[in-house]
Amino acid sequence: MQTSGAQDAIWTVEAVLRWISGDFKARGIDSPRLEAELLVSLVLGCTRIQLIVDRDRPLVATELARIRELVARRRKREPVAYLTGRREFYGHEFRVDRRVLIPRPDTETLVEVALERTRDHSLFGRMLDLCTGSGNVAIAFAKERPTWHVEATDISPDALEVARMNALRLGAVWNVRFRRGDLFDAAAPRPYDLITANPPYVTLREMQEVSADVRDHEPHLALVGGEDGLDVIRRIGAQAGAHLVAGGVLALEIGCEQGDATRALLEGEGFIDVRVDRDLGGRPRVVSAVHPESGAAFDPAWD
Ligand SMILES: C[S@@+](CC[C@H](N)C(=O)[O-])C[C@H]1O[C@@H](n2cnc3c(N)ncnc32)[C@H](O)[C@@H]1O
């Protein structure tokens, strides 16, 4: 895209989109046209639909310079969600940056399962979302269940800053609280009706095979779950029962090959009604289970 000098070509919206898509396609980037549209609409401050309406509009030099800068970053495999600073999840627009994992569509299954398995619980239930990252699971759940009290925790103070900002922007402040801590260290001494987590579960071997977008840009703390990917899942399975009411639900996102191991692990910890749900692509994605006994004692002095 040559834009300097006296013989400048006139770059219309459509010409720029075609040029970027071709460049991205040649570099093996998935969905090149979509990504081109996301970047150009970001710079022009318009919707993707508006790009069609304005397809013949010429771009000015400052717009082209900003687009070139974004294209250069994408060529270095920086994920498009970090370039635009946003990603849609469960119908809400979340702000994201390098401090948090980019919410994946597959994780919407975790929210669905959590909602479905607590449908008959109290109107004033209590939820704990471990490993909250951008706060996507906690906030999406809280928006569906505004009468519930939701606590969301993460070990990363950087991630919690992003999560708090998302709760503020999405109007989920009054019933969602964020705390920092290593898994249950930040939990309240009062049992929950629901515990969710999308923990780091990528194995060391898988980590060597992930795309450069993920490997070079997303936080490794959010991804790696040890040799077999189950380090954090094992810890959650062992401790969750002590933090659930009788009949409380634990729902965990897992890697698609971890369904059987996680099921066995939860059954070994005394959970019943263990279920493995599949994501939109048909892969095992969420393991959920019920704890038959109350774990922690209610402490009315707390809060
Ligand atoms: C896979 S990301 C999930 C983020 C978000 N919930 C989502 O679904 O996109 C895992 C998150 O777990 C956090 N984490 C990793 N180890 C942790 C630990 N020991 N205790 C609490 N959080 C942890 C990371 O900081 C990261 O934000």
The ligand as a Gaussian input file, in Angstrom:
#p B3LYP/6-31G(d) Opt

LIG

0 1
 C       -7.837000     -19.832000      30.569000
 S       -7.766000     -18.248000      31.352000
 C       -9.499000     -17.979000      31.534000
 C       -9.893000     -16.550000      31.492000
 C      -11.386000     -16.316000      31.320000
 N      -12.141000     -16.888000      32.433000
 C      -11.892000     -16.876000      29.999000
 O      -12.740000     -17.784000      30.033000
 O      -11.506000     -16.403000      28.938000
 C       -7.168000     -18.730000      32.947000
 C       -7.037000     -17.630000      34.003000
 O       -6.587000     -18.283000      35.195000
 C       -5.722000     -17.441000      35.898000
 N       -4.917000     -18.305000      36.785000
 C       -3.883000     -19.114000      36.474000
 N       -3.446000     -19.778000      37.559000
 C       -4.243000     -19.387000      38.596000
 C       -4.298000     -19.725000      39.984000
 N       -3.438000     -20.606000      40.529000
 N       -5.226000     -19.120000      40.756000
 C       -6.104000     -18.229000      40.217000
 N       -6.105000     -17.868000      38.903000
 C       -5.192000     -18.445000      38.103000
 C       -4.943000     -16.713000      34.817000
 O       -4.404000     -15.514000      35.295000
 C       -6.027000     -16.530000      33.735000
 O       -6.629000     -15.273000      33.856000

